[in-house]
Amino acid sequence: MRFVSAILFLFLLVTFPAAADAAEEELWALLRNGGAIAMIRHAEAPGVGDPSHFELSDCATQRNLSKEGRAQARGLGEAFRRERIPIAQVLSSRWCRCLDTARLAFGELTPFAPLDSFFGQIESGNVQTQAVKDHIIAWNGKGTLVLVTHQVNITALTGVYPRSGEVIVLMRDGGDLKVAGRLNPSFDFAAE
């Protein structure tokens, strides 16, 4: 019995990483082939929400990326380049931690107010979520659409609670969206 258990354990140990690698490669292939959407939670920014004196135009009043978060954002961009993902457009929340994530990862970006956090302002969440969904459904660019935003926005649209820097791969399904999967690219957290 122990021998059978040991064999089963070794089989599972070998099979699951291979299955995970295959699933990850399928998601990269979807992004590589264009038409997919990469919805990304901003990189590591310690804390929750924003300080009470938050001002959109002043990054010093906001929760910002840590050194690890900046390294994570650069690593995210490196993963997209390594996987040869054709970026059609990068849209970002106007919060500094999202803008910084997008700039460090992809360079050029366009601020897009519907991606702004509605944490603590749930009443605007439905309107913003619908605006993001409408934009994705109507989008017809070649390549991959990248959206850099916040946990609350991603969860409202997809039902997924993402980690910092996590990529949620979305596909359009008629007039709706479906989650194809989640990517957690390997990041080098070496400080600057």
C-alpha positions in Angstrom: 0.0 0.0 0.0 2.8 2.4 0.8 4.4 1.7 -2.6 1.1 2.6 -4.4 0.8 5.8 -2.3 4.3 6.8 -3.1 3.8 6.2 -6.8 0.6 8.2 -6.7 2.3 11.0 -4.9 5.1 11.1 -7.4 2.6 11.1 -10.3 0.7 14.0 -8.8 4.0 15.9 -8.1 5.1 15.5 -11.7 1.6 16.0 -13.4 0.3 19.1 -11.7 3.3 21.4 -12.4 3.2 20.3 -16.1 -0.6 20.9 -16.2 -0.1 24.4 -14.6 2.7 25.2 -17.2 0.4 24.1 -20.0 -2.5 26.2 -18.7 -0.1 29.2 -18.3 1.2 28.7 -21.9 -2.4 28.7 -23.2 -3.1 32.0 -21.5 0.1 33.5 -22.9 -0.9 32.2 -26.4 -4.3 33.9 -26.1 -2.6 37.2 -25.3 0.0 36.6 -28.1 -2.7 35.9 -30.7 -4.4 39.2 -30.0 -8.0 40.0 -29.2 -7.6 39.1 -25.6 -7.8 41.5 -22.6 -5.2 41.6 -19.9 -6.8 43.1 -16.8 -4.0 43.7 -14.2 -4.1 44.7 -10.6 -1.5 47.3 -9.8 1.8 46.1 -8.4 2.5 45.9 -4.7 1.5 49.0 -2.8 1.4 48.3 0.9 -1.8 49.2 2.8 -5.5 49.3 2.0 -7.5 52.1 0.4 -6.0 55.6 0.4 -5.2 58.1 3.2 -8.0 60.5 4.2 -6.2 63.5 2.7 -6.0 61.7 -0.7 -5.8 63.9 -3.8 -5.8 62.5 -7.3 -3.4 65.1 -8.6 -0.8 64.6 -5.7 1.0 61.2 -5.6 2.4 62.1 -2.2 -1.1 61.8 -0.7 -1.7 58.3 -2.1 -0.7 54.8 -1.4 2.2 54.2 -3.8 4.2 51.3 -5.1 6.9 49.9 -2.8 10.4 49.1 -4.1 9.2 45.6 -4.5 6.1 46.9 -6.4 8.3 48.8 -8.8 10.4 45.7 -9.4 7.2 43.7 -9.8 5.9 46.1 -12.4 9.2 46.0 -14.4 9.1 42.2 -14.2 5.5 42.2 -15.5 6.6 44.2 -18.6 9.6 41.9 -19.1 7.3 38.8 -19.0 5.0 40.4 -21.7 8.1 41.2 -23.8 9.6 37.7 -23.3 6.2 36.1 -24.3 6.1 38.5 -27.4 2.7 39.9 -26.4 1.6 42.5 -29.0 0.2 45.4 -26.9 -2.5 47.4 -28.8 -3.4 49.8 -26.0 -2.7 50.3 -22.3 -5.4 52.0 -20.2 -4.9 52.8 -16.6 -6.7 54.1 -13.5 -5.6 57.6 -12.8 -4.3 56.6 -9.3 -0.5 56.9 -9.1 0.1 53.2 -8.2 -1.7 52.1 -11.4 -0.1 54.8 -13.6 3.3 53.8 -12.2 2.6 50.1 -12.7 1.6 50.7 -16.4 4.6 53.0 -17.1 7.2 50.7 -15.6 5.7 47.7 -17.3 4.6 49.0 -20.7 5.8 52.6 -21.2 3.0 54.4 -22.9 -0.5 54.5 -21.4 -3.8 56.3 -21.5 -5.5 57.3 -18.2 -9.1 56.0 -18.2 -11.4 57.3 -15.4 -13.7 54.2 -15.4 -10.7 52.2 -14.1 -10.3 54.5 -11.1 -10.8 52.8 -7.7 -14.3 53.0 -6.2 -13.2 51.5 -2.9 -15.2 53.3 -0.3 -17.6 54.7 -3.0 -19.5 51.6 -4.0 -22.4 53.7 -5.4 -20.2 54.6 -8.4 -19.1 51.0 -8.9 -21.9 49.8 -11.1 -21.6 52.8 -13.5 -17.8 52.4 -13.8 -17.9 48.6 -14.1 -20.5 48.9 -17.0 -18.3 51.6 -18.7 -15.3 49.3 -18.6 -17.3 46.3 -19.8 -18.8 48.4 -22.7 -15.3 49.6 -23.7 -14.0 46.1 -23.7 -16.9 44.7 -25.8 -16.7 47.6 -28.3 -12.9 47.5 -28.6 -11.6 46.2 -31.9 -7.9 46.9 -31.9 -5.3 44.5 -33.1 -3.2 43.0 -30.4 -3.9 42.8 -26.6 -5.8 45.4 -24.7 -4.2 46.0 -21.3 -6.2 47.5 -18.4 -4.3 48.4 -15.1 -6.7 49.0 -12.2 -7.6 48.0 -8.7 -8.8 44.9 -6.9 -12.3 46.3 -6.3 -12.7 47.0 -10.0 -11.5 43.6 -11.2 -13.6 41.8 -8.6 -16.7 43.8 -9.6 -16.2 42.9 -13.3 -15.0 39.3 -13.1 -15.7 37.9 -9.6 -12.0 37.3 -9.2 -10.0 38.6 -6.2 -6.6 39.2 -7.7 -3.2 39.5 -6.1 -1.0 42.6 -6.6 0.5 42.4 -10.1 -1.8 39.5 -11.2 -3.1 39.3 -14.7 -6.7 38.3 -15.3 -7.0 37.1 -19.0 -10.4 37.9 -20.4 -12.1 37.0 -23.6 -15.2 38.5 -25.2 -18.1 36.1 -25.6 -20.7 37.8 -27.7 -21.9 40.7 -25.5 -20.3 39.3 -22.4 -16.9 38.6 -20.9 -15.4 35.4 -19.6 -12.4 34.8 -17.5 -9.9 32.6 -19.5 -7.6 32.3 -16.5 -5.1 34.0 -14.2 -1.4 34.7 -14.8 1.2 35.3 -12.1 4.4 36.0 -14.0 7.6 35.3 -12.2 8.8 38.6 -10.8 12.3 39.5 -9.7 11.7 41.3 -6.5 15.2 42.6 -6.3 15.1 46.1 -4.9 16.3 49.0 -7.0 
